[in-house]
Amino acid sequence: MASSRKSKKNPKTINRIAVALSGGLDSVVLLDSVCKASDPDHTEIWVFHIHHGLQKAADEWILFCEQLAKKYKVHFDFRLLHLKNNQAQGNIEARARAGRYEALEDLCVEHNIHDLLLAHHQNDQAETILLQLLRGSGIAGMAGMPQQRELVKGKSITLWRPLLDQSRAQLESYAKEHKLKWIEDPSNVDTSYRRNAVRKYILPKLVQIQPEAVANLARSAQLMAQAQGLLDRLAEQDGQAIFTQHELKVAPLKALAKSDLPAANNVLRYWLKSHNLGMPSQERLQSWWSDLHSVKPSAQLKWQHDGVSICLWRSKLQVTSPNRQENTGEWVFKPISVRSKLPGISLDWIEEAQSSGSIELRKRSGAEKLQIKPSSPRKTLKNLFQELQVPPWERQAPLLYINGELIAVAGVGVSYPHLALVGPRVWPQWLPAT
């Protein structure tokens, strides 16, 4: 790690920012301009580099970026992505982009950074708009890349694109004026990648026809972003009785679709965006509507979309990870004050079970029963989950067994017959792995 620039170590006034540095012209210009404009007494700069593992020369790029960080006397860190170069080009592009953003978010969280700067410029924006046109995207896609947006991963992170109003030619002029050095990525001339093909063949032709084509496309993106903002506000109004942060009610959504299908599509897309999910294609959207119109109210349904599962249960849609590992974690025993009137499990019994190794973590087998209230009988876990309205995909909860007896179920409760009101006691609590 390169040493930081000398500064007054006052955590109340030091602002931490990060620059994503690939080593190319754009990000080198961004780093140089940020370092020259910042006050070292109030700003701590980090450089983050993401190694995609797709090219042999990429190992040298890490060294280049680290040396550049040392030159500017800023902090440096990197992440290595393990991508394979044996899949379709479009798939590689999408996976590399998703992996890059995830790695940058992880680095920001690790180093407690809330502002992340990317070097996308006006030509990048124009290329994005053309690609979205070729895909047949709607207004959200045509809005292109925003100058700033919020990322949330444990802590709030704002992504900034300060060069978005600058053309590639302007960046090249800046780099020459300040005698900057950068890396040329050979994959940028590979026209089997759609973006490179647009950059080499389509955009230059448009500039020949209309010299202001790049700036005009970028301006159109700004207008589309404004229009999308209005659509989002409309979705919030139309969706007041349809969705919450966690679920979407199907019945009122279908009622809206019957009277105004574009408005219902807008609500559904807005709900997906609130979960940071990509927009579905028109074909996928039509398939979803077909499913919703044909399924019975009591039926269950599951769609796979953008790396998550969208599940229908009790006439409501919810988003859940398809790879949840509910049984990854451990049971811990929280002490209860001897003055407390709260029940708990005898500490002596727990310590004896720990010493004899008779505490077990088990998965459901389907026939377990548990009594969690003094006035109710033992019930199957299936019935308890139903009473607590736990969705089916969350019912593989970890079970706590002591001496072969079921003592507790995460998210359900603790065996009432095993509770005590006096003496040293503890409460079993499930801590999932982070």
Beta strands, then each sheet from edge to edge (+ up, - down):
strand 1: 15-20
strand 2: 43-51
strand 3: 75-80
strand 4: 115-117
strand 5: 148-152
strand 6: 156-160
strand 7: 247-249
strand 8: 301-305
strand 9: 308-313
strand 10: 316-320
strand 11: 329-336
strand 12: 345-346
strand 13: 359-362
strand 14: 369-370
strand 15: 379-380
strand 16: 399-402
strand 17: 405-409
strand 18: 413-414
strand 19: 425-432
sheet 1: 3+ 2+ 1+ 4+ 6+ 5-
sheet 2: 7+ 10- 9+ 8-
sheet 3: 11+ 19- 12+
sheet 4: 13+ 16- 17+ 18-
sheet 5: 14+ 15-
end
